[in-house]
Amino acid sequence: MTQTAGPTSTSSRPRLRDVEEFFADPEFAHATVSPDGTRLAYLAPRYGRTQVWIRGIDEDHEQAVCVTRDARRGIKNYSWTEDPRWLLYEQDTDGNEDWHLFRVDLTGVGGDDPEPAVDLTPLPPGSRVAGTQTLPSDPGHVLVWMNRRPMHFDAFRIELATGATTLHHEQPALGASYLVDAEGRPAFLTELTQDGTYEFSAVDPGTLETRLLRRVGGPEHPLGVNPQMATPDGSGLLLGLYQDADDLRLVRIDRETGEESVVAAVEGQDVDTMGLLSPLLPAAVFTSARTREVIAARFVGDRPRIEVVDPAYADVFDAVAPLSEGVLHGLSSDEAERYWIASFVHDREPGVTWLVDRTTGESRLLFRAFTHLDPAELAPVTPVRFAARDGLPLHAYLTLPVGEPPSALPLVLVVHGGPWAHDSWGYDPEAQFLANRGYAVLHVNFRGSTGYGRRHLTAAIGELAGAMHDDLIDAARWAVGEGFADPDRIGIYGGSYGGYASLVGVTVTPDFFAAAVDYVGISNLANFMRTLPEFVRPFQVNSWYGYVGDPAIPEQEADMLARSPITMVDRIRTPLLVAQGANDVRVVQAESDNIVASLRGRGVPVEYLMAEDEGHGFANPENQFRLYRAIEAHFAEHLGGRLLA
């Protein structure tokens, strides 16, 4: 059911905000408490980029110390080790995703010139870190997964003080990997077979002999079975499974008996797997810092839903719930579990973070991520539902501009990437920026999006540039039919798969959209799949190979080309803006170069933004400002939205 706002006077329009106000780095973000409960770490800007800062548990930012100095690219992800002397963070080079692990020594921190961080993983080009794990019984070391062997992400034990690295274990075969317990011992083996079946086996940690526990079908797990983790003691395997239902559940498989028990399930809702795509996104499960056991799980819904699975922590969730009208994003604590840090998802009040003292019951606001944004001037995000033309239920989010009558507005259809991902309720700077410029904004979870059940997900098999595109057209037509959108002023914008969807929009339906933006999007499906990094290709059997095809098989390649915008480029007459990072290893630069060259060769105007220091998406603020100023001008010219002079 759609919630609509009544007509309002245009005199109540919020002011046009500068691009920087929406896309600058947060003033504060990602707070965590040290294992001993004495200090806080968090991200805040300095040297023109986001850095890691440290302060005492009772101190303010004025007393904090910046402990990193990466002026080239902002730090987005960091973590404490078991020894609170050390902090770790990951960084790549200009967006190339060759992640390295850096160590910061917090001994005697102070002053304005932090000690240089140490690269613990001096890897050759093309190799990267793919995960880390601290070890409770060995605080001086950390486990790191990286592909020194180009096709295998083996586990290494690294000494934090010296960087000395020793092999912990090799992955046994291509497409196979060990799942380890809290102390790093192999507890289970996961193997992806050639037919797309996932096999999970118990592992004897001494002999590494295996015993099959469970086989899991493939197409409903395009990015692998997720969540996927061993319990801390290795006695159980936690998996995201559909079992005999349409909904994704969190299931425990007993190591000895193979018996399955449901840990968390919600009728009609899936476990939220978005955390698999980025550590910056909400994780599927919350865990205890003391026991490392799962204490709650996150489920997809009109608003995300948190299910507490360990009653011993119900008081913690009860304590943080009243702190925000939003939904819990992150929850972490010190090892004694006295101090808890809670951050929240909210559509108009992003990045609110609180510190809760479990002993005293007191709570303190730590920070707001964007203090210059007034929630009253931001647009509510409303969940809406409608059916696709074949009857498949679709879930979407509608953002209407504040101070505008909600009728016959220019509409921007924003398409998420993946495609095995989903949009969810919360603060979206793109949606708020576009709404501020007078556009209605519609995010639709088309078939193939995760989070809405097995049937919805697998309905996308073979449907790129087919029913997946129809869903987008049906969503825009719904907005027109409800009176929100002007049918002559509809734009489409997306990144990655969303960029591909934008190009499909202006080729398959060349007269439907009045403007389009392709951001790091795919133009040639066959070339895209051939240029994926070599080490990821064996894992595509249930995703790109399963849903689209294999470019090595001629008839499948022909079908892929028929669904590729590059082969329909002569149909494009919609004004198009293309943006690309030169170091993109997922969708290589040729994907954008070729579409632009073809259009320019025909004399069709196209604007092309290239960032030499970016990869799959722009991370540096100056590049984001450039991108969104171009989008603002592009849509203002062709859709008629507001433009900041």
PAKOL-700212 format. One record per residue (C-alpha): x, y, z. Coordinates in steps of 0.02 Angstrom, whole numbers, padded with zeros to 5 digits, always signed. Layout:
N
XYZ ...
! end
This chain:
645
+00000+00000+00000 +00069+00168-00050 +00078+00314+00069 +00055+00480-00020 +00079+00658+00034 -00052+00789+00001 -00020+00938-00112 +00098+01067-00038 +00147+01240-00086 +00307+01261-00185 +00351+01398-00060 +00392+01256+00062 +00525+01183-00051 +00689+01154+00040 +00836+01253-00023 +00944+01178-00158 +01092+01101-00069 +01265+01093-00143 +01321+00925-00210 +01454+00922-00075 +01322+00921+00061 +01256+00753-00001 +01417+00668-00056 +01555+00730+00060 +01633+00601+00174 +01539+00581+00338 +01598+00688+00482 +01604+00530+00589 +01575+00346+00548 +01602+00165+00600 +01639+00181+00786 +01702+00029+00882 +01763+00004+01060 +01932-00073+01099 +01933-00251+01168 +01983-00188+01341 +01844-00058+01342 +01958+00092+01367 +01958+00176+01196 +01851+00213+01045 +01905+00204+00864 +01808+00283+00721 +01826+00364+00550 +01831+00551+00520 +01908+00663+00386 +02084+00732+00389 +02215+00765+00255 +02071+00773+00131 +02023+00592+00159 +01939+00481+00288 +02060+00425+00425 +02055+00320+00583 +02045+00415+00748 +02067+00356+00929 +02001+00431+01090 +01966+00378+01268 +01799+00299+01307 +01742+00457+01399 +01829+00584+01287 +01763+00695+01147 +01827+00718+00970 +01927+00871+01025 +02035+00752+01126 +02050+00620+00990 +02207+00577+00893 +02214+00539+00706 +02320+00381+00690 +02326+00361+00500 +02384+00474+00361 +02325+00408+00193 +02303+00564+00089 +02281+00468-00074 +02124+00367-00038 +02008+00366+00111 +02006+00222+00234 +01835+00139+00239 +01863-00021+00337 +01966-00053+00494 +01963-00169+00645 +02039-00197+00816 +02147-00348+00851 +02139-00453+01010 +02282-00345+01075 +02218-00165+01088 +02391-00104+01043 +02357-00140+00860 +02230-00082+00732 +02212-00153+00557 +02140-00077+00399 +02128-00125+00216 +02175-00017+00068 +02193-00038-00119 +02274+00072-00252 +02158+00192-00343 +02012+00071-00341 +02101-00081-00416 +02036-00194-00274 +02209-00269-00243 +02177-00254-00056 +02324-00247+00065 +02316-00261+00254 +02399-00120+00353 +02443-00118+00538 +02441+00036+00651 +02538+00034+00815 +02441+00131+00948 +02583+00131+01074 +02608+00309+01134 +02494+00386+01003 +02485+00574+01005 +02533+00731+00912 +02490+00780+00735 +02607+00664+00641 +02555+00481+00661 +02681+00341+00637 +02673+00268+00461 +02560+00116+00445 +02648-00047+00403 +02593-00153+00254 +02581-00329+00323 +02542-00403+00151 +02665-00340+00019 +02584-00439-00121 +02624-00438-00307 +02503-00350-00426 +02344-00449-00452 +02347-00527-00279 +02241-00467-00135 +02184-00495+00043 +02012-00575+00052 +01981-00587+00239 +02056-00580+00413 +02020-00662+00580 +02090-00627+00752 +02137-00770+00868 +02081-00760+01052 +02222-00872+01114 +02356-00785+01010 +02333-00595+01017 +02501-00565+00935 +02448-00644+00771 +02307-00632+00645 +02246-00750+00510 +02241-00676+00335 +02172-00753+00176 +02263-00699+00018 +02305-00770-00153 +02493-00782-00160 +02447-00929-00270 +02348-00831-00399 +02196-00947-00404 +02190-00995-00219 +02155-00890-00064 +02260-00982+00064 +02266-00940+00251 +02423-00863+00326 +02470-00823+00505 +02548-00650+00519 +02642-00585+00671 +02577-00410+00705 +02737-00340+00780 +02856-00396+00642 +02747-00441+00493 +02825-00615+00488 +02711-00726+00384 +02691-00914+00386 +02572-01026+00291 +02429-01082+00403 +02343-01194+00276 +02319-01206+00090 +02147-01222+00013 +02134-01402-00045 +02070-01376-00222 +02000-01249-00345 +01825-01202-00288 +01854-01274-00114 +01893-01186+00049 +01902-01222+00234 +01788-01140+00361 +01882-01118+00524 +01831-01108+00706 +01873-00963+00823 +02053-01022+00841 +02080-01043+00655 +02068-01233+00650 +01985-01303+00492 +01813-01364+00546 +01717-01382+00383 +01753-01389+00198 +01645-01306+00066 +01663-01364-00115 +01578-01299-00271 +01555-01439-00398 +01553-01417-00586 +01363-01435-00592 +01342-01292-00467 +01307-01396-00311 +01384-01340-00147 +01449-01482-00039 +01484-01455+00147 +01590-01580+00243 +01653-01596+00421 +01843-01588+00432 +01955-01678+00556 +02073-01535+00607 +02218-01655+00633 +02210-01763+00477 +02103-01646+00369 +01999-01797+00321 +01820-01749+00271 +01645-01819+00296 +01502-01755+00188 +01361-01671+00285 +01252-01578+00161 +01228-01540-00024 +01146-01375-00071 +01072-01332-00241 +01147-01193-00343 +01043-01063-00438 +00957-00999-00281 +01132-00959-00213 +01209-00857-00354 +01342-00781-00240 +01369-00937-00137 +01281-01003+00016 +01271-00856+00135 +01284-00839+00283 +01419-00972+00294 +01519-00993+00454 +01577-01118+00583 +01520-01098+00762 +01663-01039+00875 +01697-01214+00942 +01677-01296+00772 +01533-01406+00829 +01408-01331+00709 +01396-01257+00536 +01287-01103+00509 +01215-01083+00335 +01084-00979+00247 +00966-01112+00175 +00794-01116+00098 +00766-01296+00152 +00588-01337+00094 +00528-01155+00099 +00538-01003-00015 +00619-00899+00123 +00803-00897+00166 +00831-00955+00346 +00981-00962+00461 +01010-01148+00493 +01133-01242+00604 +01199-01412+00549 +01270-01519+00687 +01447-01576+00650 +01426-01752+00719 +01247-01797+00675 +01210-01687+00524 +01046-01637+00607 +00977-01469+00550 +00897-01344+00667 +00828-01173+00622 +00920-01036+00716 +00819-00890+00645 +00676-00880+00520 +00537-00757+00480 +00388-00812+00376 +00389-00721+00209 +00560-00640+00237 +00740-00687+00194 +00898-00672+00296 +00982-00513+00232 +01141-00563+00138 +01198-00390+00082 +01344-00393+00203 +01425-00521+00088 +01452-00383-00042 +01541-00258+00070 +01595-00243+00253 +01515-00070+00249 +01341-00146+00226 +01240-00220+00370 +01295-00396+00416 +01174-00542+00412 +01210-00585+00593 +01263-00499+00754 +01391-00592+00859 +01453-00584+01037 +01628-00511+01060 +01652-00627+01210 +01588-00793+01144 +01583-00757+00956 +01414-00844+00950 +01271-00773+00846 +01154-00669+00954 +01036-00597+00821 +01000-00602+00635 +00942-00473+00508 +00796-00504+00388 +00739-00412+00232 +00573-00320+00237 +00493-00154+00198 +00608-00101+00339 +00747-00219+00394 +00698-00329+00541 +00811-00389+00682 +00774-00557+00763 +00860-00590+00931 +00910-00774+00942 +01002-00774+01109 +00888-00721+01255 +01042-00677+01359 +01062-00522+01250 +00880-00468+01244 +00919-00329+01369 +01049-00256+01251 +00929-00247+01105 +00793-00179+01220 +00913-00044+01279 +00963+00016+01105 +00790+00006+01023 +00724+00172+01095 +00879+00268+01040 +00820+00289+00860 +00662+00277+00756 +00767+00188+00627 +00832+00009+00617 +00989-00056+00700 +01135-00058+00578 +01287-00107+00681 +01308-00170+00860 +01475-00209+00940 +01555-00211+01112 +01713-00234+01211 +01759-00411+01265 +01681-00388+01438 +01521-00332+01349 +01498-00181+01460 +01509-00047+01325 +01401-00067+01169 +01405+00041+01014 +01244+00048+00913 +01222+00133+00744 +01059+00150+00650 +00985+00150+00476 +00859+00291+00450 +00791+00370+00291 +00816+00550+00349 +00939+00543+00493 +01092+00446+00435 +01236+00382+00538 +01171+00411+00715 +01282+00315+00837 +01260+00287+01024 +01367+00217+01165 +01272+00112+01293 +01342+00061+01462 +01263-00108+01499 +01315-00099+01682 +01238+00070+01724 +01104+00073+01591 +01162+00246+01535 +01172+00293+01350 +01266+00434+01265 +01252+00501+01088 +01424+00481+01010 +01394+00570+00845 +01288+00604+00694 +01372+00570+00528 +01306+00726+00440 +01265+00865+00562 +01228+00989+00421 +01079+00888+00357 +00910+00936+00431 +00796+00782+00436 +00645+00897+00412 +00713+00949+00241 +00748+00771+00184 +00623+00663+00092 +00539+00511+00172 +00572+00344+00088 +00409+00247+00069 +00401+00058+00036 +00280+00018-00106 +00223-00143-00189 +00147-00188-00357 +00145-00333-00479 +00248-00359-00635 +00155-00395-00796 +00170-00583-00766 +00103-00566-00590 +00269-00578-00496 +00259-00468-00339 +00384-00325-00341 +00444-00222-00193 +00509-00046-00217 +00548+00117-00126 +00476+00285-00178 +00555+00450-00129 +00454+00606-00168 +00527+00782-00162 +00483+00887-00011 +00373+01038-00046 +00313+00979-00216 +00137+00920-00260 +00160+00731-00281 +00091+00723-00457 +00162+00723-00634 +00340+00740-00571 +00496+00702-00670 +00547+00527-00617 +00718+00447-00602 +00716+00257-00598 +00872+00206-00501 +00930+00026-00533 +01041-00063-00407 +01195-00162-00454 +01229-00346-00435 +01105-00394-00499 +01110-00510-00346 +01084-00371-00219 +00936-00268-00162 +00884-00094-00114 +00821-00068+00062 +00744+00066+00172 +00866+00194+00238 +00964+00350+00195 +01019+00356+00014 +01119+00512-00035 +01077+00488-00219 +00890+00480-00185 +00897+00631-00070 +01001+00730-00195 +00881+00692-00337 +00728+00728-00229 +00807+00894-00180 +00816+00934-00366 +00630+00900-00384 +00628+00721-00447 +00524+00575-00389 +00645+00431-00362 +00598+00248-00378 +00707+00101-00328 +00633-00066-00379 +00690-00239-00324 +00666-00321-00492 +00671-00511-00513 +00845-00575-00475 +00861-00459-00326 +00906-00548-00166 +00798-00544-00010 +00626-00588-00079 +00630-00776-00087 +00692-00915-00198 +00555-00894-00330 +00586-00707-00351 +00774-00734-00364 +00774-00877-00490 +00639-00795-00598 +00785-00697-00671 +00872-00847-00750 +00891-00809-00936 +00799-00643-00917 +00933-00509-00935 +00863-00381-01059 +00702-00481-01045 +00585-00495-00896 +00713-00408-00784 +00698-00256-00896 +00509-00275-00906 +00504-00260-00716 +00586-00089-00728 +00467-00030-00862 +00320-00096-00760 +00383-00001-00607 +00394+00162-00703 +00221+00133-00776 +00155+00101-00601 +00222+00271-00546 +00138+00352-00696 -00025+00260-00663 -00024+00315-00481 -00005+00495-00539 +00169+00523-00466 +00266+00529-00630 +00255+00623-00794 +00268+00491-00932 +00367+00611-01043 +00499+00646-00910 +00565+00478-00852 +00752+00450-00830 +00851+00294-00787 +01013+00285-00690 +01117+00144-00617 +01290+00078-00580 +01369-00089-00628 +01222-00203-00671 +01118-00044-00651 +01225+00037-00785 +01190-00111-00898 +01005-00090-00859 +01016+00093-00909 +01094+00046-01075 +00963-00089-01102 +00832+00042-01065 +00889+00154-01207 +00916+00011-01330 +00775-00114-01298 +00650+00026-01263 +00728+00176-01352 +00574+00287-01340 +00531+00259-01157 +00664+00360-01066 +00700+00544-01089 +00876+00533-01014 +00995+00398-00952 +01154+00380-00849 +01267+00228-00863 +01389+00219-00717 +01525+00083-00734 +01398-00021-00830 +01414-00175-00941 +01389-00149-01127 +01447-00320-01191 +01401-00470-01083 +01522-00587-01169 +01670-00469-01153 +01623-00430-00973 +01629-00614-00926 +01791-00646-01019 +01878-00503-00929 +01826-00549-00752 +01977-00583-00640 +02037-00760-00670 +02017-00815-00488 +01831-00772-00482 +01778-00867-00638 +01765-01040-00558 +01636-00967-00439 +01521-00898-00575 +01433-01063-00612 +01276-01012-00516 +01282-00826-00557 +01338-00760-00726 +01359-00931-00807 +01198-00996-00732 +01089-00843-00763 +01165-00778-00926 +01275-00909-01012 +01451-00959-01054 +01538-00854-01188 +01645-01004-01234 +01490-01093-01303 +01447-01014-01472 +01257-01022-01459 +01262-00952-01282 +01381-00814-01335 +01260-00769-01476 +01119-00755-01350 +01227-00648-01237 +01269-00531-01379 +01085-00517-01422 +01058-00455-01244 +01206-00336-01249 +01180-00150-01278 +01335-00139-01387 +01247-00242-01522 +01095-00127-01515 +01189+00036-01502 +01116+00102-01664 +00947+00114-01576 +01009+00240-01448 +00935+00413-01468 +00909+00452-01284 +01030+00581-01209 +01162+00477-01120 +01294+00511-00987 +01428+00378-00959 +01548+00371-00809 +01692+00249-00787 +01843+00216-00676 +02005+00177-00767 +02057+00044-00639 +01893-00052-00637 +01932-00239-00631 +01749-00294-00629 +01682-00195-00777 +01836-00146-00874 +01856+00022-00958 +01825-00052-01131 +01643-00081-01083 +01617+00107-01078 +01745+00155-01211 +01660+00046-01341 +01485+00112-01313 +01547+00293-01316 +01654+00267-01471 +01510+00188-01565 +01393+00332-01524 +01521+00465-01566 +01560+00374-01727 +01377+00397-01777 +01377+00578-01721 +01262+00543-01573 +01302+00660-01426 +01360+00571-01268 +01448+00642-01116 +01590+00534-01048 +01669+00554-00875 +01829+00457-00847 +01919+00451-00678 +02099+00392-00689 +02111+00360-00501 +01951+00258-00477 +01890+00080-00500 +01716+00004-00492 +01632+00161-00428 +01702+00330-00376 +01765+00338-00195 +01863+00501-00189 +01752+00650-00145 +01813+00761-00287 +01766+00627-00414 +01595+00603-00334 +01564+00790-00340 +01610+00794-00524 +01497+00645-00562 +01343+00712-00474 +01362+00887-00544 +01361+00806-00716 +01207+00702-00670 +01121+00858-00603 +01151+00953-00765 +01106+00804-00874 +00938+00771-00793 +00898+00956-00775 +00921+00981-00962 +00820+00829-01016 +00696+00800-00874 +00671+00978-00813 +00721+00963-00631 +00792+01100-00523 +00972+01154-00555 +01089+01239-00433 +01166+01385-00527 
! end
